[in-house]
Amino acid sequence: MHKVKNIEHIVKRPDKLLTVKEDVSIVQAAKIMGSNHIGCLLVFDAQDKLIGVVSERDMIEKVLGTLPSAENVLVKNVMTKKVISCTMETPIAEVEQLMAEHKIRHVPIMEDGRPVGIISSRDVIAYQLRSNQEMKTAAEQLAMLSTGLKSLDFDDVIELTIKQVPKDFEAERALFCFAPKGSTAPLIYRNGCPLAAEHLPCLEKMRQLSETSEIICDKICDECEILGGRTPRVVIPLTIQEHSDDGSKTTTSREGFLCMCRFNPESTTSAEARIYKAALLQEALSANLTNATLYQSYKRPAKIVKSTRSPA
């Protein structure tokens, strides 16, 4: 879900927020807006309590409507006194609804009772346009990658998984791990990841990841950080199907995951777009790894099951 915190550039330190006291003239407020290219200011009283928001529209509607001398009009006389706010966790769709219901274009972002930023209708529109473009780009990149993943050579698919996929995500490190049939130890393929095998998820944890199929995008583990890893990490749970060894057509599921970290710090890709791209990749990667695995077992002769019955 898209949330306010996903619009990174609107989140500012509280001491960097542009504010104004209620007894300041609107001329001074207008100068602050003009010199900083913004459309509103948070209004505080003498006790530093947030009491309103003053916008360009407030000034235009109320000042031009009465035509008094602007020098004598104070901010508190034109500001919007009822403060409609949101938090970092508020869904962007909900912020849009607040703006529409209250006919406002700026909503303060509050945290622990203090403002930490302002989100405007322009921020929302720009974010949505950018997000839509990112999703389109992600789908196009996946389409190109899927062409190579369709190989039936298992080693080729593994090579693309640990080298080309991280490159498309702008990640420096990757680790692909899955448990082969009949094995108590997972197979591990690395691309720049130095994490020791004992620190990798156990088979039970891999099974849990596979069952939920939830893409993980969060802080890296302590061991990775010590080894030079950098938050965030993206973990894509995978499920690979294999034929049984008895010559029947039954298949069994094997769990695995692809983990990537050390993303390009200068990348403009948002966390939302990264997760969306990972979700698209998850199904394609599981399917192609399954195809390559099934083809690999197809090329191997099936084991002959000897009868234990005594001859008649």
NUPA-96551 format. One record per residue (C-alpha): residue in three letters; x, y, z negated. Coordinates in nm, 2 decimals. Last residue first. Layout:
% residues N
PT    aa       c1       c2       c3
PT   Ala        X        Y        Z
...
END
This chain:
% residues 312
PT    aa       c1       c2       c3
PT   Ala     0.60    -6.78     0.79
PT   Pro     0.91    -6.57     0.76
PT   Ser     0.95    -6.39     0.43
PT   Arg     0.82    -6.04     0.40
PT   Thr     1.07    -5.76     0.33
PT   Ser     1.03    -5.60     0.67
PT   Lys     1.31    -5.37     0.78
PT   Val     1.23    -5.00     0.84
PT   Ile     1.43    -4.89     1.14
PT   Lys     1.55    -4.53     1.09
PT   Ala     1.45    -4.29     1.37
PT   Pro     1.71    -4.21     1.63
PT   Arg     1.82    -3.85     1.61
PT   Lys     1.71    -3.62     1.89
PT   Tyr     1.37    -3.58     1.73
PT   Ser     1.53    -3.48     1.40
PT   Gln     1.70    -3.18     1.58
PT   Tyr     1.38    -3.09     1.76
PT   Leu     1.20    -3.08     1.43
PT   Thr     1.46    -2.86     1.27
PT   Ala     1.47    -2.62     1.57
PT   Asn     1.09    -2.59     1.57
PT   Thr     1.08    -2.54     1.19
PT   Leu     1.35    -2.27     1.21
PT   Asn     1.14    -2.11     1.48
PT   Ala     0.82    -2.12     1.29
PT   Ser     0.98    -1.99     0.96
PT   Leu     1.15    -1.71     1.14
PT   Ala     0.84    -1.60     1.33
PT   Glu     0.62    -1.60     1.01
PT   Gln     0.88    -1.41     0.80
PT   Leu     0.98    -1.17     1.07
PT   Leu     0.65    -0.98     1.07
PT   Ala     0.66    -0.96     0.69
PT   Ala     1.02    -0.84     0.70
PT   Lys     0.92    -0.56     0.95
PT   Tyr     0.64    -0.45     0.72
PT   Ile     0.87    -0.46     0.42
PT   Arg     1.13    -0.24     0.60
PT   Ala     0.86     0.00     0.72
PT   Glu     0.73     0.05     0.37
PT   Ala     1.08     0.10     0.23
PT   Ser     1.13     0.38     0.48
PT   Thr     1.38     0.36     0.77
PT   Thr     1.58     0.69     0.80
PT   Ser     1.91     0.50     0.76
PT   Glu     2.20     0.70     0.61
PT   Pro     2.24     0.46     0.32
PT   Asn     2.28     0.17     0.56
PT   Phe     2.14    -0.13     0.38
PT   Arg     2.36    -0.31     0.13
PT   Cys     2.13    -0.60     0.08
PT   Met     1.97    -0.90     0.26
PT   Cys     1.82    -1.23     0.13
PT   Leu     1.68    -1.50     0.35
PT   Phe     1.48    -1.77     0.17
PT   Gly     1.42    -2.14     0.16
PT   Glu     1.17    -2.41     0.09
PT   Arg     1.13    -2.74     0.27
PT   Ser     0.79    -2.88     0.37
PT   Thr     0.73    -3.24     0.47
PT   Thr     0.61    -3.37     0.80
PT   Thr     0.42    -3.69     0.90
PT   Lys     0.47    -3.83     1.25
PT   Ser     0.60    -4.16     1.13
PT   Gly     0.95    -4.28     1.21
PT   Asp     1.04    -4.35     0.84
PT   Asp     1.27    -4.04     0.82
PT   Ser     0.99    -3.79     0.75
PT   His     0.97    -3.50     1.00
PT   Glu     1.07    -3.15     0.88
PT   Gln     0.88    -2.83     0.82
PT   Ile     1.06    -2.51     0.71
PT   Thr     0.90    -2.26     0.47
PT   Leu     1.06    -1.92     0.42
PT   Pro     1.07    -1.65     0.15
PT   Ile     1.21    -1.31     0.27
PT   Val     1.42    -1.13     0.00
PT   Val     1.50    -0.77     0.06
PT   Arg     1.76    -0.60    -0.17
PT   Pro     1.75    -0.24    -0.28
PT   Thr     2.00    -0.17    -0.43
PT   Arg     2.37    -0.21    -0.35
PT   Gly     2.59    -0.51    -0.38
PT   Gly     2.96    -0.46    -0.47
PT   Leu     3.03    -0.79    -0.65
PT   Ile     2.92    -0.65    -0.99
PT   Glu     2.59    -0.54    -0.83
PT   Cys     2.54    -0.89    -0.69
PT   Glu     2.58    -1.05    -1.04
PT   Asp     2.34    -0.80    -1.19
PT   Cys     2.06    -0.89    -0.95
PT   Ile     1.96    -0.64    -0.68
PT   Lys     1.67    -0.40    -0.75
PT   Asp     1.35    -0.44    -0.54
PT   Cys     1.20    -0.55    -0.21
PT   Ile     1.06    -0.90    -0.24
PT   Ile     0.83    -1.03     0.04
PT   Glu     0.56    -1.25    -0.11
PT   Ser     0.53    -1.60     0.04
PT   Thr     0.38    -1.70    -0.30
PT   Glu     0.44    -2.07    -0.25
PT   Ser     0.79    -2.02    -0.09
PT   Leu     0.91    -1.80    -0.38
PT   Gln     0.79    -2.07    -0.62
PT   Arg     0.97    -2.34    -0.43
PT   Met     1.29    -2.14    -0.42
PT   Lys     1.26    -2.09    -0.80
PT   Glu     1.23    -2.47    -0.84
PT   Leu     1.53    -2.53    -0.62
PT   Cys     1.74    -2.30    -0.83
PT   Pro     1.79    -1.94    -0.73
PT   Leu     2.16    -1.85    -0.66
PT   His     2.40    -1.77    -0.94
PT   Glu     2.56    -2.11    -0.94
PT   Ala     2.64    -2.08    -0.57
PT   Ala     2.87    -1.78    -0.62
PT   Leu     2.76    -1.45    -0.46
PT   Pro     3.02    -1.33    -0.20
PT   Cys     2.76    -1.22     0.06
PT   Gly     2.94    -1.10     0.38
PT   Asn     2.72    -1.31     0.61
PT   Arg     2.65    -1.64     0.44
PT   Tyr     2.48    -1.97     0.50
PT   Ile     2.39    -2.19     0.21
PT   Leu     2.24    -2.54     0.22
PT   Pro     2.06    -2.62    -0.11
PT   Ala     2.17    -2.89    -0.35
PT   Thr     1.94    -3.18    -0.47
PT   Ser     1.91    -3.32    -0.12
PT   Gly     1.65    -3.56     0.02
PT   Lys     1.53    -3.32     0.29
PT   Pro     1.73    -3.00     0.32
PT   Ala     1.69    -2.72     0.06
PT   Phe     1.72    -2.37     0.20
PT   Cys     1.95    -2.07     0.17
PT   Phe     2.02    -1.77     0.40
PT   Leu     2.25    -1.50     0.27
PT   Ala     2.29    -1.15     0.42
PT   Arg     2.52    -0.86     0.37
PT   Glu     2.57    -0.53     0.56
PT   Ala     2.21    -0.45     0.63
PT   Glu     2.08    -0.23     0.91
PT   Phe     1.76    -0.43     0.94
PT   Asp     1.84    -0.52     1.30
PT   Lys     2.20    -0.61     1.20
PT   Pro     2.06    -0.82     0.91
PT   Val     1.86    -1.02     1.17
PT   Gln     2.15    -1.06     1.42
PT   Lys     2.40    -1.22     1.18
PT   Ile     2.24    -1.45     0.92
PT   Thr     1.93    -1.55     1.12
PT   Leu     2.09    -1.53     1.46
PT   Glu     2.36    -1.78     1.36
PT   Ile     2.10    -2.00     1.19
PT   Val     1.89    -2.01     1.51
PT   Asp     2.20    -2.10     1.72
PT   Asp     2.29    -2.37     1.47
PT   Phe     1.94    -2.53     1.50
PT   Asp     1.95    -2.54     1.88
PT   Leu     1.59    -2.52     1.99
PT   Ser     1.63    -2.15     2.08
PT   Lys     1.31    -1.95     2.02
PT   Leu     1.51    -1.72     1.78
PT   Gly     1.67    -1.54     2.08
PT   Thr     1.33    -1.42     2.21
PT   Ser     1.21    -1.35     1.86
PT   Leu     1.47    -1.07     1.83
PT   Met     1.33    -0.87     2.11
PT   Ala     0.97    -0.90     1.98
PT   Leu     1.10    -0.82     1.63
PT   Gln     1.25    -0.49     1.75
PT   Glu     0.93    -0.39     1.92
PT   Ala     0.72    -0.47     1.61
PT   Ala     0.96    -0.26     1.39
PT   Thr     0.95     0.03     1.64
PT   Lys     0.57     0.03     1.62
PT   Met     0.57     0.02     1.24
PT   Glu     0.82     0.31     1.23
PT   Gln     0.61     0.51     1.47
PT   Asn     0.30     0.46     1.25
PT   Ser     0.50     0.55     0.94
PT   Arg     0.63     0.87     1.10
PT   Leu     0.28     0.98     1.20
PT   Gln     0.15     0.89     0.85
PT   Tyr     0.43     1.07     0.68
PT   Ala     0.38     1.39     0.88
PT   Ile     0.01     1.39     0.81
PT   Val     0.06     1.34     0.44
PT   Asp     0.33     1.60     0.41
PT   Arg     0.11     1.85     0.60
PT   Ser    -0.17     1.79     0.37
PT   Ser     0.06     1.88     0.09
PT   Ile     0.23     1.69    -0.19
PT   Ile     0.39     1.88    -0.48
PT   Gly     0.66     1.76    -0.71
PT   Val     0.77     1.66    -1.06
PT   Pro     0.49     1.83    -1.26
PT   Arg     0.49     1.75    -1.63
PT   Gly     0.24     1.55    -1.84
PT   Asp     0.46     1.23    -1.84
PT   Glu     0.47     1.24    -1.45
PT   Met     0.25     1.47    -1.24
PT   Ile     0.25     1.53    -0.87
PT   Pro     0.08     1.86    -0.78
PT   Val    -0.18     1.85    -0.50
PT   His    -0.18     2.10    -0.21
PT   Arg    -0.43     2.13     0.08
PT   Ile    -0.75     2.18    -0.11
PT   Lys    -1.12     2.14    -0.01
PT   His    -1.20     1.96    -0.34
PT   Glu    -1.35     1.64    -0.18
PT   Ala    -1.11     1.65     0.12
PT   Met    -0.79     1.70    -0.08
PT   Leu    -0.89     1.43    -0.33
PT   Gln    -0.97     1.19    -0.04
PT   Glu    -0.63     1.25     0.12
PT   Val    -0.47     1.18    -0.22
PT   Glu    -0.66     0.85    -0.24
PT   Ala    -0.54     0.75     0.10
PT   Ile    -0.18     0.83    -0.02
PT   Pro    -0.22     0.58    -0.30
PT   Thr    -0.13     0.73    -0.64
PT   Glu     0.18     0.57    -0.79
PT   Met     0.39     0.89    -0.80
PT   Thr     0.10     1.06    -0.98
PT   Cys    -0.19     1.28    -0.87
PT   Ser    -0.32     1.63    -0.95
PT   Ile    -0.63     1.85    -0.92
PT   Val    -0.57     2.16    -1.12
PT   Lys    -0.88     2.36    -1.18
PT   Lys    -0.77     2.72    -1.19
PT   Thr    -0.72     2.79    -0.82
PT   Met    -0.52     3.11    -0.83
PT   Val    -0.65     3.45    -0.73
PT   Asn    -0.68     3.65    -1.05
PT   Lys    -0.41     3.46    -1.23
PT   Val    -0.16     3.56    -0.96
PT   Leu    -0.21     3.93    -1.04
PT   Val    -0.36     4.19    -0.81
PT   Asn    -0.24     4.54    -0.88
PT   Glu     0.04     4.54    -0.61
PT   Ala    -0.22     4.41    -0.36
PT   Ser    -0.42     4.73    -0.38
PT   Pro    -0.78     4.61    -0.36
PT   Leu    -0.92     4.48    -0.04
PT   Thr    -1.20     4.26    -0.19
PT   Gly    -1.21     3.98     0.07
PT   Leu    -0.86     4.05     0.19
PT   Val    -0.73     3.96    -0.16
PT   Lys    -0.96     3.67    -0.23
PT   Glu    -0.95     3.48     0.10
PT   Ile    -0.59     3.57     0.20
PT   Met    -0.44     3.52    -0.14
PT   Asp    -0.61     3.19    -0.22
PT   Arg    -0.52     3.07     0.13
PT   Glu    -0.16     3.13     0.08
PT   Ser    -0.17     2.91    -0.23
PT   Val    -0.19     2.95    -0.60
PT   Val    -0.20     2.64    -0.82
PT   Gly    -0.33     2.64    -1.18
PT   Ile    -0.28     2.61    -1.55
PT   Leu     0.05     2.42    -1.59
PT   Lys     0.16     2.50    -1.95
PT   Asp     0.48     2.70    -2.00
PT   Gln     0.35     2.87    -2.31
PT   Ala     0.32     3.20    -2.13
PT   Asp     0.11     3.04    -1.86
PT   Phe     0.23     2.84    -1.56
PT   Val     0.12     2.86    -1.20
PT   Leu     0.25     2.60    -0.94
PT   Leu     0.32     2.77    -0.61
PT   Cys     0.18     2.72    -0.26
PT   Gly     0.25     2.73     0.11
PT   Ile     0.62     2.69     0.14
PT   His     0.89     2.85     0.36
PT   Asn     1.12     2.93     0.07
PT   Ser     1.16     3.31     0.15
PT   Gly     0.79     3.33     0.24
PT   Met     0.66     3.15    -0.07
PT   Ile     0.87     3.35    -0.31
PT   Lys     0.77     3.68    -0.13
PT   Ala     0.41     3.59    -0.16
PT   Ala     0.44     3.53    -0.53
PT   Gln     0.60     3.87    -0.57
PT   Val     0.32     4.03    -0.38
PT   Ile     0.07     3.82    -0.58
PT   Ser     0.18     4.00    -0.89
PT   Val     0.32     3.79    -1.17
PT   Asp     0.10     3.76    -1.48
PT   Glu     0.02     3.38    -1.42
PT   Lys     0.39     3.29    -1.42
PT   Val     0.53     3.14    -1.10
PT   Thr     0.67     2.80    -0.99
PT   Leu     0.91     2.65    -0.74
PT   Leu     1.01     2.31    -0.85
PT   Lys     1.39     2.26    -0.90
PT   Asp     1.37     2.21    -1.28
PT   Pro     1.11     1.94    -1.23
PT   Arg     1.34     1.75    -0.99
PT   Lys     1.19     1.70    -0.66
PT   Val     0.97     1.43    -0.49
PT   Ile     0.84     1.57    -0.17
PT   His     1.13     1.43     0.04
PT   Glu     1.07     1.06    -0.05
PT   Ile     0.72     1.02     0.08
PT   Asn     0.70     0.66    -0.05
PT   Lys     0.64     0.79    -0.41
PT   Val     0.29     0.91    -0.30
PT   Lys     0.18     0.55    -0.22
PT   His     0.13     0.35     0.09
PT   Met     0.00     0.00     0.00
END
